[in-house]
Amino acid sequence: VQLQASGGGLVQAGGSLRLSCAASGRTFSSYAMGWFRQAPGKEREFVASISWSGGSTYYADSVKGRFTISRDNAKNTMYLQMNSLKPEDTAVYYCAATIRSPTTVVLGRIDYWGQGTQVTVSS
């Protein structure tokens, strides 16, 4: 599986962005997927995950209520709708996939990474 993240950019605080992660391969629907982010000088952190069916989602407390993760298995694409963005959301966002769990992704147990897309939120 190859993952291609897109949709990042520069937005003012309070604004919105939608990230996409397009996957190649016929087994996209077999993978739990998610988003991580890494700000300069900080460790990569979990943002959100979605089960292979899309029926279960998990969010970091810092984004709960503002971000929504979804997937379209027919299009081999995962999304992250980010609303009410804050300057502290500024980071490179990475999409990830794992076949080790049907429900969520965990740092250290990722099988595939996307290349990352920069999100910058100005105050």
C-alpha positions in Angstrom: 0.0 0.0 0.0 1.3 3.5 -0.9 -0.2 6.5 0.8 -0.4 10.0 -0.6 -1.4 12.9 1.7 -2.6 16.2 0.4 -4.7 19.2 1.4 -2.4 21.1 3.7 -1.8 24.8 3.5 -1.9 28.1 5.4 -5.0 29.1 7.2 -6.0 31.7 9.8 -7.0 30.7 13.3 -10.6 29.6 13.3 -10.5 28.4 9.7 -10.9 25.0 8.2 -8.9 22.6 6.0 -9.6 19.1 4.7 -6.8 16.7 4.4 -7.0 13.7 2.1 -5.0 10.5 2.0 -5.2 8.5 -1.2 -4.1 4.9 -1.1 -3.0 2.5 -3.8 -3.6 -1.2 -3.6 -6.6 -3.4 -3.6 -6.7 -4.1 0.2 -7.3 -0.5 1.4 -10.5 -1.6 3.2 -8.5 -4.1 5.2 -6.5 -1.5 7.0 -7.3 0.6 10.0 -6.0 4.1 9.2 -5.2 7.3 10.9 -3.5 10.7 11.1 -0.5 11.7 13.1 1.2 15.1 13.3 4.6 16.4 14.1 5.4 20.0 15.0 9.0 21.4 14.9 11.0 20.2 17.8 8.3 17.8 19.0 7.6 14.1 18.8 5.1 12.7 16.3 1.7 12.4 18.0 -1.6 10.7 17.3 -4.4 12.8 16.0 -7.2 10.5 14.9 -7.9 7.0 13.6 -10.7 5.1 11.9 -11.4 1.4 11.7 -11.3 -0.6 8.4 -15.1 -0.3 8.1 -15.3 3.3 9.2 -17.6 2.3 12.0 -15.2 3.2 14.8 -13.2 6.5 15.2 -10.9 7.8 17.9 -9.5 11.2 18.5 -6.8 12.9 20.6 -8.3 15.0 23.3 -6.7 18.1 21.7 -8.7 17.8 18.5 -11.9 16.2 19.8 -15.0 18.1 18.7 -13.0 20.0 16.0 -11.6 17.3 13.7 -13.6 14.6 11.9 -12.0 11.5 10.3 -13.7 9.6 7.6 -13.0 7.2 4.8 -14.4 6.2 1.5 -13.3 2.6 0.7 -14.8 2.8 -2.8 -12.4 5.7 -3.5 -9.5 4.3 -1.5 -9.3 7.6 0.3 -9.3 8.8 3.9 -10.1 12.3 5.0 -9.5 14.6 8.0 -11.9 17.6 8.2 -10.3 20.2 10.5 -12.4 23.0 11.8 -11.8 25.8 14.3 -8.1 25.5 13.7 -5.7 26.9 16.3 -2.0 27.9 15.9 -1.1 24.9 18.0 -2.4 22.7 15.3 0.5 23.8 13.1 2.5 20.7 12.1 3.2 18.2 9.3 0.4 15.8 9.1 1.0 12.2 8.2 -1.5 9.6 7.2 -0.8 6.0 8.3 -2.2 2.5 7.9 -1.9 -0.7 9.8 -3.2 -4.3 9.3 -2.2 -5.2 12.8 -5.5 -3.9 14.2 -8.9 -3.6 12.6 -9.9 -0.6 14.7 -7.1 1.9 15.3 -3.5 2.9 14.7 -0.9 3.1 17.3 2.5 4.8 16.9 5.1 2.1 16.7 2.7 -0.3 15.1 2.3 1.3 11.7 2.8 -0.6 8.5 2.6 2.3 6.0 3.2 6.0 6.2 2.3 8.8 3.8 4.8 11.5 3.0 3.2 14.3 5.1 1.5 17.5 4.3 2.2 20.8 6.0 -0.6 22.6 7.9 0.2 26.1 9.2 -2.3 28.1 11.3 -1.6 31.8 11.7 -2.9 33.7 14.7 
